[in-house]
Amino acid sequence: MSFLSHLNPAPSFPSYTGPYAVGTTDVEIPAAELPSPSSTPVPALSTVTFRIFYPCEVPPKPAKPVYWLPDPQHDYLGAYVRFLGASRRLSAFLRSGVSTVWHYHGHQLLTFHGRNIPFLRILSYTTIPVVRNASLLQPPTKTKRWPVMVFSHGLGGTKNAYSHLLGSISSHGVVVIAPDHRDGSAPLSLVRATPGSPPRPVEYRSISHKQTSEVEEARDGQLQIRLWELGLIHEALLKIDRGEPLMNTLAEKSPETMGDLAMFSSTLDVQAPGRISWSGHSFGAATVVQLVKSVFYTSSKDAPSSYQPLFEPSTSSQIAHQITPSSSVMLLDLWTMPLLSKSTRWLNTLPLPCYAPDGPGGRNVIAVLSEAFFKWGSNLNQLKRTVSEDPSLDKPVAKNHPAPYVFYPVTSAHLSQSDFGILFPWLTRKAFKAEDPARTLRLNTRAILEVMRRNGVEVADTSAIDMEDASTHDGVPGGQIGQDWRILQKDGSVAGWVALDLGSRKHREEAANDETAETADPMEAVVQGEVSKTTSS
């Protein structure tokens, strides 16, 4: 029991600190109901699915709990067991073997021979501080619409794996869309049946992190699926806002009607160009970079013959209308290797849309690294080029536009930017030398919200508690003060929040935790961060 007490049995999440309660609803829409802005990937997927976090009305009576582990929990728990068992860093926690047959709606889907991690079973009791299908709060913004953010998960992630970060953002007045990618990057994703398509599982696909032509082809395939999904989800958001009927196979009401989605009609700020914010973690951050560039440069006549676009919407498509130089981009621990494929390398030499002549420059771009990824020198250098005004230069320099915001919180691990740091703080501290994961997520939330504010997005003020300003509150959560200007200052105003200069090559000596230096090796950095399999023995 002493071991389990360190792991905080039945782990829980702290309350969100924004002024709004948070509701959630799950969505799965047949792909056939949505126009695809680009070619359909192979193998084709019959549905797209995502979770919506949104500001909601406080229910009159206590609502049923929303569990962090999706249904069917037994299957998802087995998937996480197998996924975690791939990591050398966590091998000490894996012990006895089990054999399990997975079922889904009466269908036997697959058999799993893996390892049992007893402490993971307590995740079955962990709940998220949200209200399922709660009534949407009417937006108090000048536009009478809620701002919208789309967040793409990393390897090993799901639409639930970043619930605290996304719920925290939502509690400040943002509707956040969290897709479940079916590219083999999630431990498991279950595709529901549609007319003509039976249910099926999409399992985690182990791909090496060594950059070879085979790996590049595999990652390109994953990116193609991810970009196609985001294109369809964007189309779904437009239809939902217009009140057009969509089949939601996860709706508690009739799936054939708008069901739980009807309340979002005419409330989402998704129609005007550049209004949606795009964000992601690790492979999800790479997905966002690839998305905004693929869309913005889709009509370019300068592409070489070697360029093979993974997402090629027409210039008249809705998503080409949406992604503009004004689109905000938030990148958490950007994993750059998927952007370096030979077939798409030309795109990587082009700047983000914000650097267009009429764009705001880096003012609407923020990159937040964990300390582990900060110490991964080659990835850090490539990240600096990626978010710079001229990625073709080896050493980024500011030319005609403001530089982007780049920060890292000290003593943080890659997992600190997901729910896992909060769920198992002892494990992340012991295995990855990470401290105070809840504060790491608060810093991420503060920075994202402040970038949105500075780019004209109406979000609620950061609370005095989150701003750690003892002079402006008496310790009671909920006191609100103005814009959180300190979080984007580069003078160290916020303790343990380090600003990075794009042109600086001084990396390692600036970091506070020398224990994380071992993650400078690319494969070990991704193992540490994604808890995924490598080819090393």
C-alpha angles and dihedrals in degrees: 000000000000089000092050092046089060088054092052102239113235089016116211139196125243118245118272114258100214120103095251132077113236127233128189138199132181121228132193117171128184108250089225089070093059129068110239114225091201139026117296114254124238122273090039120226119221097210144020121218137194143158121236121214111194143164107266143184115264107257116241092234135022111288129221112275120262108222121219094220109071125233129296084045095184092060095045092047090053090050092053091048091055093043094050090045088066092069122091090199091061099036092106089066094054117087135142123042127237137183119215136178113214120220131188123186090336094312119119101225109175146330122246125203106186145117132292119234102193096196092056090066089075088069086078087073098044114111134195118232093241135105117238114235093348118169112275114249112238108251115253092200124119090249092049087231133103118241113246132218127187115207124196118204128225132234109309091018132121137185087276100044095086097038096130096051093043094043090050091053090046091051086064093058108279130124104223123199115205113188124203102223116218096201096106093266096109120075086242139344123186117212112210123225120269129183103294097007125085122215116271140173125243106208130201112276116214111219125174120250093219109108106241130143090258092051092046090053091049094048090046088055091052092048092050090056092046094050092047090051092050090049091053092044089053089053089049092053091053091051093046092051091048090051093240115158117261131174109241106188090195095053116125088213123053109321090211093065132054086270112167091359095067092083090066093062112127092355104092122089094221105112102071118077117265096009100116116084116218121210140162147161125242106314085013090056089051087050091055093049090049091047099051093043094044091052098040095049097037092114097044115134092197098075113124121233090255091064113103109184117219093200121027113174119177118255089247094055121115094243091053086054091050104046109072138144086277094061111116116230123198117187122189115193093338109213103211103188095087088057093058099068113136091233093058102025093111089064090054090060091060123086126246114270092257089074094063112123091260094040130108094240119221094341091098096043127081129176118192119189131193113234088251092060091040088062092049093094102191093048091046093052091049091047090054090053092046095056095038129100092252113027091181090073118089091217112039118227133181111249119163102343138057115268121250124255113263122178143154131199113228122244092020129136130209090255090055089080092060133055094268095080091057095041094051109018093159092054095049091046093049098041102031106022091240121155132200100357091183090061091047089058092046090054090049091049093048093050094047093049093048093051088051091050092050089054095054100265113141109231130152121269119269110255122250089240092059091045089056090224105151092182094065103048141033098231096272112126117239103048108134130209134173135283116331096237095157094066092070096042115114096209099086094259089147113058115242093007109117123196118214128213114223092218096049122102092189104110119136100042091055094060123097101210114060091181090077093057090097089071090071085095106092099225094044091048091057092043089052092045106034097027086225137143124276131191093241118103 
